[in-house]
Structures are given as structure tokens and as C-alpha cells.
């Protein structure tokens, strides 16, 4: 009788442990992927990557409040495999951050990207937003499905806004020759230029360059953090990057910078210099043009990778940036070539902002295939990314970040 009793107890305990393991398996996996000891390699802790003249103060670190995690189980629509949904929220006795910025995450996505987006959002919530509950703005050139909306709301703590992109922001302007545009796509596809034959990619680049911040859902916000489906966040972010930007006079923040493929933007620099020559009164004397120019005064192809951006929407809404985008749009390079939003944003930042208004978030572990931005030294202890994989360490020939850091503040 006693043996039967203990067998029953053992079965119950085993069942509880099994359920516990299944519910926490995503987090167990992330910890198993952590690479211990990277901060203390044979060469010692890597020196700071900042220039010796860098006097910028780091962000104020605040301890995160306690959170509660609720896990619910449901069955897929076909009635087979169960789905585990993680929801995070602040505990009742945990104080909200004393101050939040007027900010939101902005995500251009499609219904078919639901799974990869949910994976990204769970990481973003776990690493940062469960403590701050910033809202999300999701935009699509097609209506979001009810399933998409419901399953996204299940994994985020902030309010969700879902918007349809206006047709005029995702179509050909009347001054674009669509036959010429189609011929350009065909030629670039034959040359095997990345996304060279894609029509939708060009609409996306044009939209991100000059329209996402004009969507009515964005009107209420001053700050934005751009997120894309499938990206990864590898480190605890134990301060508020929005408030850091606001309190330190920053207008644009990035994690990765690199060089563009020249064949995608053959005339972008020529059109940009034409704009500068015609609008000299808009260009401040002190700016970041040294970051994007080579010794001969041409474009060195450096740009901030815009799939991660934290920025001041008032900069994008400014007369100067709007005039620059409109000038580029009239030139037609978004369709006749394959101008990307990353070099467009970067050239705008370089023209109109100063070095000390732009910030490298070297402490945010971020991955967008195939590149990493991974913190170094002591900061890496709160991350699962391998610091030697960070682009400015592993791919110095392609990275522009260390060159950016060497520029003087002005």
C-alpha cells in the first residue's frame, strides 16, 4: 500500500516537472545558448571601443520592478498540438517607471510573418518592455487578420495599434515611368543584385524612407523604435533607451552600421549632392558628413542599418528632411534603381545632425541576419550573444561603427 502511495506521488511530481519544463523551454533554450566566459577571454576584458575624447555620459541604470508571468494553454484551430502563450505584466505591488517618453515601437509587417514577429516580440518584452509597457504601432499594406491581432496582443504588454498603409504611400507616383521601372527590375534581377527584381521591396524602402512617420497612428508620438519580424534581442535592457535619448539631446540611435552595395544606389550620391547645392541654407555648418564621405569627397557607402532605429520623429517631420526625401522621390531612384531606406536615412542624418545627436547603442545585443551587435566586456554578462561575433569586431572591413566613434563630438 505504501509503495503504491509513493508511486502515485512520484507520478504527480514528474507530471508537474514535465509541464514546468514545457512552459519554460523557450527560456531554457536561450540560456543554453549563452556563451559563458566571453567577457574574460585570454586577452582580458576588451578595452572600450569609444574614442579617448568621448565624454558622453552613459544612461542612468534603474532596477527593473518585479513582474508576473502568466502562461495559458490553448489548442490550435485544427484541435491538435497545444500552444503555450506567455503574457507579462507588472506585479500589483511594483511601481511603474516614474516617467516614460511619448514613444512607441513601429513595425511594418504582414500577416504571414506572425510567427517570426511573435518570437521577436516575446524577446523584446522579456528583455525590456514588460517593465515599461510602451505601445506598439503595426502597419501593413493589406488589412491585418483578426487572428494576427489577437495573437500579437497575447504576447505584448503595451497597447496595440493596427493600421492600414494609405494607397498613395504604397503605389507608384504619377511621375514614375512604370515601364522603365519594370525594365530596371529585370536588369538588376539578371545581375543577381539582392532584391533587384522585387517590386514590393522597392515600395517598402520608399515607405520606410519617407512615409511611415506620416501615418495617422504615429501623429500622437514623438519617439519611435523600429522593429522587424525575426530580429533577436540578446541582452537585458535595464534602462529606458527612449528616456536616454530624450534626456541627453539625442535624435537618432543605431546598433549596426555597414557599407551599402554600390550597385543598388548608383546615382543616390549624385542626387544628394544636387540637393545640397540647391539648398545650402538647410545644411548646418556642423554635421556628420565626414561619416559618409571618403577622402575624395565621394560617398563611402557607410550607413546606419535602419532595421533598428530609435529616433526623434520631429527630425523626420522637419522641413529639411522632408525636402530631402521629396527631392529623392522625384528623382525616381526608389524605382529606377533600388535605393534603400538605410542609406537615405543615413545621408539625411549626416546632413542635418551633429555627431553628439547620434548614439551607438553598443549595450543592446541585437541580431538581424546575418549580423550581430553584441556588447563587450562586463556588459556581455547580461547577454547570450557571443561578443566576438559583433560586426565591428568580426567584419571590420564592412563595419563603419568604429569610424563613427572616432569622429569628434560637435
matplotlib code that plots the C-alpha trace (Angstrom):
import matplotlib.pyplot as plt

x = [0.0, 2.8, 4.7, 1.5, 1.2, 4.7, 4.4, 1.4, 3.3, 6.2, 3.9, 2.3, 5.7, 7.0, 4.0, 4.4, 8.0, 7.3, 4.7, 7.0, 9.8, 7.5, 6.3, 9.8, 11.6, 12.0, 13.8, 15.8, 16.9, 18.0, 20.1, 21.7, 22.8, 24.5, 28.3, 29.9, 33.3, 33.3, 33.8, 37.1, 38.9, 42.6, 43.3, 41.4, 38.5, 38.4, 39.2, 36.4, 35.5, 34.8, 37.3, 39.5, 37.9, 34.4, 32.9, 29.3, 27.7, 26.1, 22.4, 21.2, 20.5, 17.4, 16.5, 13.5, 10.3, 9.0, 6.8, 4.3, 4.3, 1.0, 1.1, -2.1, -2.7, -4.9, -5.3, -4.6, -7.5, -7.2, -7.6, -4.2, -1.0, -1.3, 0.0, 1.7, 1.2, 3.4, 1.9, 3.9, 2.7, 3.9, 3.1, 0.4, 3.0, 5.6, 5.8, 5.6, 8.6, 8.3, 8.5, 8.0, 8.7, 6.0, 7.1, 6.1, 7.5, 6.7, 6.6, 5.9, 4.8, 2.5, 0.0, 2.3, 5.1, 3.0, 5.2, 8.5, 7.2, 5.8, 9.2, 10.8, 8.2, 8.5, 12.2, 11.7, 9.1, 11.2, 14.4, 12.8, 9.2, 7.5, 8.9, 7.7, 4.7, 5.4, 2.7, 3.1, 2.1, 1.7, 1.3, 0.6, -0.3, -3.1, -5.6, -4.4, -6.4, -8.3, -6.0, -3.0, -4.3, -5.3, -2.1, 0.0, -2.0, -1.4, 2.4, 2.9, 2.3, 1.7, -1.3, -1.5, -2.5, -3.1, -3.1, -3.5, -1.0, -2.7, -2.6, -0.7, 2.1, 2.5, 2.0, 3.6, 3.5, 2.2, 5.7, 7.2, 7.5, 6.4, 7.7, 11.2, 10.9, 10.0, 12.9, 15.2, 14.0, 14.5, 18.1, 19.0, 17.5, 19.7, 22.7, 21.7, 21.6, 20.0, 16.2, 17.0, 13.9, 11.5, 8.8, 7.4, 10.9, 11.1, 7.7, 8.9, 12.1, 10.2, 7.7, 10.3, 12.3, 9.5, 6.1, 5.9, 6.2, 3.3, 0.8, -2.0, -1.3, 2.1, 0.9, 0.5, 4.1, 7.5, 9.8, 9.9, 11.8, 11.7, 11.4, 11.3, 10.0, 12.7, 15.2, 16.7, 17.3, 20.1, 20.6, 18.7, 18.0, 17.8, 17.2, 14.9, 16.5, 13.7, 14.4, 18.1, 17.6, 15.3, 17.5, 20.8, 19.7, 19.9, 17.9, 19.0, 20.2, 21.5, 23.2, 24.8, 26.4, 27.9, 28.6, 25.9, 26.1, 27.1, 25.1, 21.8, 22.4, 24.5, 23.1, 21.9, 25.0, 24.8, 21.2, 22.1, 24.8, 22.5, 20.0, 22.7, 23.9, 20.4, 19.6, 22.7, 20.7, 19.3, 22.6, 24.1, 27.8, 28.5, 27.1, 28.1, 29.1, 32.6, 31.0, 29.6, 32.4, 35.7, 39.0, 37.9, 34.6, 32.5, 30.1, 32.0, 28.8, 28.6, 25.1, 23.2, 21.3, 17.8, 16.1, 17.0, 16.4, 15.4, 14.7, 13.1, 10.0, 10.3, 13.6, 11.9, 9.0, 11.3, 11.3, 14.9, 14.4, 11.0, 12.5, 15.4, 13.0, 10.7, 13.8, 14.9, 11.4, 11.0, 14.3, 12.8, 15.7, 13.5, 12.0, 14.6, 17.4, 17.0, 17.6, 17.2, 15.8, 19.1, 21.3, 18.5, 18.0, 21.8, 22.5, 19.7, 21.2, 24.6, 23.5, 21.3, 22.5, 25.7, 27.8, 26.6, 23.0, 23.6, 24.1, 25.5, 23.6, 26.7, 25.0, 21.9, 22.5, 20.8, 20.7, 19.4, 20.6, 23.5, 24.9, 25.3, 25.7, 26.9, 28.1, 31.7, 33.4, 31.4, 28.2, 28.2, 27.5, 23.8, 23.7, 23.6, 25.3, 29.0, 30.8, 33.4, 30.5, 29.7, 30.2, 32.7, 34.9, 34.3, 33.7, 35.8, 36.1, 32.3, 31.5, 31.6, 30.9, 34.4, 34.9, 31.8, 33.1, 36.4, 34.7, 34.9, 31.7, 30.5]
y = [0.0, 2.3, 1.6, 2.4, 5.7, 6.8, 5.7, 8.0, 10.9, 10.3, 10.3, 13.6, 15.2, 14.0, 15.4, 18.8, 18.9, 18.0, 20.7, 23.2, 22.2, 22.6, 26.0, 27.3, 25.6, 28.8, 30.4, 27.3, 27.2, 30.8, 30.1, 27.0, 29.2, 31.6, 31.5, 31.8, 33.3, 35.6, 38.6, 37.2, 35.7, 35.0, 38.6, 40.0, 42.4, 44.2, 47.9, 50.5, 51.0, 54.7, 57.3, 58.8, 62.1, 60.7, 62.4, 61.3, 60.0, 56.6, 56.1, 56.0, 52.4, 51.7, 48.3, 46.7, 46.2, 42.7, 41.1, 38.3, 35.8, 34.1, 31.1, 29.9, 26.8, 26.6, 24.3, 25.2, 25.7, 22.1, 20.8, 19.1, 20.5, 22.8, 26.3, 28.0, 31.7, 33.9, 37.1, 39.5, 42.3, 44.4, 43.0, 44.9, 46.0, 47.0, 50.7, 51.8, 53.7, 57.2, 58.7, 57.4, 59.1, 59.8, 56.8, 53.7, 50.7, 50.8, 47.6, 47.2, 43.6, 41.2, 38.6, 35.7, 37.0, 36.4, 33.6, 35.2, 38.5, 36.9, 35.3, 38.7, 40.4, 37.8, 38.6, 42.3, 42.1, 39.8, 41.9, 45.4, 46.3, 44.2, 46.8, 49.8, 48.8, 51.1, 50.8, 49.3, 50.5, 47.8, 48.8, 46.7, 47.4, 44.9, 44.6, 42.6, 39.5, 39.0, 36.1, 38.3, 40.9, 38.5, 36.5, 39.7, 41.1, 37.9, 38.4, 42.1, 44.3, 47.6, 48.9, 47.7, 49.9, 48.3, 50.4, 50.1, 52.0, 54.6, 53.5, 56.7, 55.7, 52.2, 52.8, 54.5, 58.3, 59.6, 60.9, 57.4, 55.6, 52.1, 50.5, 51.9, 50.7, 47.2, 47.1, 48.2, 45.4, 42.9, 44.1, 44.0, 40.6, 39.3, 40.8, 38.9, 42.1, 41.4, 42.2, 43.6, 42.1, 42.8, 45.4, 45.1, 45.7, 49.0, 50.1, 49.1, 51.1, 54.2, 53.8, 53.5, 56.4, 58.9, 57.8, 55.6, 58.6, 60.3, 57.5, 59.0, 56.4, 58.0, 61.5, 61.1, 60.1, 61.9, 58.9, 55.7, 52.4, 50.4, 46.6, 44.0, 40.4, 37.8, 40.0, 39.0, 40.8, 39.1, 41.3, 42.6, 46.3, 47.6, 51.3, 53.2, 54.0, 56.4, 58.4, 58.2, 59.8, 62.5, 63.4, 63.5, 65.5, 62.6, 62.4, 59.2, 55.9, 52.8, 49.4, 48.4, 50.4, 49.0, 49.7, 49.6, 47.6, 50.2, 48.6, 49.3, 53.1, 54.2, 57.8, 58.3, 60.3, 62.5, 63.3, 64.1, 66.5, 68.2, 68.7, 70.1, 72.5, 73.8, 74.0, 75.3, 77.3, 74.0, 72.4, 73.2, 74.1, 71.3, 67.9, 64.3, 64.4, 63.2, 59.9, 59.3, 60.8, 59.5, 61.4, 62.4, 63.8, 60.9, 58.6, 55.9, 53.7, 53.9, 53.8, 53.0, 49.8, 51.1, 47.8, 49.0, 52.7, 54.7, 58.2, 61.6, 61.8, 65.5, 65.1, 63.1, 65.5, 68.5, 70.8, 69.8, 66.0, 66.3, 68.4, 65.9, 62.9, 64.7, 65.6, 62.0, 60.7, 63.0, 61.6, 58.2, 56.1, 54.1, 52.5, 53.0, 51.7, 50.1, 52.9, 51.6, 53.4, 52.8, 55.0, 57.5, 57.9, 57.9, 60.6, 62.7, 62.2, 63.1, 66.3, 67.6, 66.3, 66.6, 63.8, 64.3, 64.0, 60.4, 57.5, 54.0, 51.6, 49.4, 47.9, 46.5, 42.9, 42.8, 40.4, 40.9, 38.1, 37.7, 40.5, 41.0, 44.0, 42.4, 44.2, 43.8, 43.0, 43.4, 44.4, 41.0, 39.2, 40.1, 38.7, 35.4, 36.7, 36.0, 39.3, 38.2, 37.9, 41.7, 43.2, 45.8, 43.0, 40.2, 42.2, 45.3, 45.7, 46.1, 47.9, 51.7, 51.9, 52.4, 55.2, 56.9, 56.7, 58.3, 61.4, 64.4, 65.5, 68.8]
z = [0.0, 0.9, -2.3, -4.3, -2.5, -3.2, -6.8, -7.1, -5.5, -7.9, -10.9, -9.9, -9.2, -12.6, -14.3, -12.7, -13.6, -17.2, -17.6, -16.0, -18.4, -21.5, -20.4, -19.8, -22.6, -24.8, -21.9, -21.1, -24.7, -24.6, -21.5, -23.1, -26.0, -23.7, -24.2, -20.7, -20.2, -23.3, -21.1, -19.7, -22.6, -22.8, -23.8, -20.8, -21.0, -24.3, -24.0, -24.5, -28.2, -27.6, -28.6, -25.9, -26.4, -25.9, -22.9, -23.3, -20.1, -20.0, -19.3, -15.7, -14.8, -12.8, -11.3, -13.0, -10.9, -10.3, -12.9, -13.0, -15.8, -16.8, -19.1, -20.7, -22.8, -25.9, -28.9, -32.5, -34.8, -36.0, -32.5, -32.3, -30.8, -27.7, -27.9, -25.0, -24.7, -22.4, -21.1, -18.9, -16.7, -13.8, -10.3, -8.4, -5.8, -8.4, -9.2, -12.8, -14.1, -12.7, -16.2, -19.7, -23.0, -25.5, -27.6, -29.5, -31.3, -35.0, -37.1, -40.8, -41.2, -42.9, -41.7, -42.9, -40.6, -37.5, -36.0, -36.5, -35.2, -32.1, -31.4, -31.7, -29.5, -26.7, -26.6, -26.7, -23.9, -21.8, -22.2, -21.9, -22.4, -19.7, -17.3, -19.3, -21.4, -24.3, -27.1, -30.5, -33.9, -36.6, -40.2, -43.3, -46.9, -46.5, -43.6, -40.6, -39.9, -36.6, -35.8, -36.3, -33.9, -31.2, -31.2, -31.1, -28.2, -26.3, -26.2, -25.5, -22.5, -24.3, -26.1, -29.8, -32.7, -36.1, -39.2, -43.0, -45.1, -47.4, -51.0, -52.0, -49.7, -51.3, -55.0, -58.0, -58.1, -61.4, -62.3, -62.3, -65.7, -64.7, -67.9, -67.1, -63.5, -64.7, -67.1, -64.3, -62.0, -64.8, -65.4, -61.7, -61.3, -64.2, -62.5, -59.3, -57.2, -53.9, -54.1, -57.5, -59.1, -56.2, -56.7, -53.2, -51.7, -53.5, -52.2, -48.7, -49.0, -50.2, -47.4, -44.7, -46.2, -46.2, -45.1, -42.0, -39.7, -41.6, -40.8, -38.6, -35.9, -35.5, -35.0, -31.3, -30.6, -30.5, -30.4, -32.3, -32.1, -35.3, -35.0, -37.7, -37.6, -36.9, -35.2, -31.9, -28.6, -26.7, -23.6, -20.6, -21.3, -17.7, -18.6, -20.9, -24.2, -25.1, -21.9, -22.5, -25.9, -24.5, -21.5, -23.5, -26.5, -28.9, -32.1, -33.8, -32.4, -34.1, -33.3, -36.6, -39.4, -42.5, -46.2, -48.9, -52.1, -54.7, -57.5, -55.6, -55.5, -58.5, -58.6, -55.0, -54.1, -57.2, -56.5, -52.8, -53.8, -56.2, -53.3, -51.1, -53.8, -54.3, -50.5, -48.9, -46.4, -45.0, -44.3, -40.9, -40.8, -38.2, -39.2, -39.8, -43.5, -42.5, -41.6, -45.1, -47.3, -48.4, -48.9, -52.4, -51.3, -52.7, -50.8, -48.9, -48.7, -44.9, -43.5, -40.3, -40.6, -40.3, -39.3, -35.8, -35.2, -32.1, -33.2, -32.8, -35.1, -35.1, -37.0, -39.8, -39.8, -40.1, -43.2, -44.0, -44.0, -45.8, -48.5, -49.0, -49.2, -51.7, -53.8, -53.9, -54.6, -57.6, -59.0, -59.2, -57.7, -55.4, -58.6, -61.3, -59.1, -55.7, -53.2, -49.6, -46.7, -44.7, -46.9, -47.3, -43.6, -43.0, -45.6, -44.0, -40.6, -41.8, -43.5, -40.7, -37.4, -35.3, -34.0, -30.4, -31.5, -32.8, -30.4, -30.9, -28.6, -28.0, -25.0, -26.8, -28.1, -31.5, -34.4, -37.9, -40.1, -40.7, -38.4, -34.7, -32.4, -29.2, -26.0, -24.9, -21.6, -18.5, -20.4, -22.1, -18.8, -19.2, -22.8, -24.6, -27.8, -28.4, -28.4, -31.0, -33.5, -33.3, -36.8, -35.8, -34.3, -36.8, -40.0, -39.6, -43.4, -43.7, -40.4, -40.2, -36.4, -35.2, -37.8, -36.4, -32.8, -33.8, -35.1, -32.8, -31.0, -32.3]

ax = plt.figure().add_subplot(projection="3d")
ax.plot(x, y, z, "-o")
ax.set_aspect("equal")
plt.show()
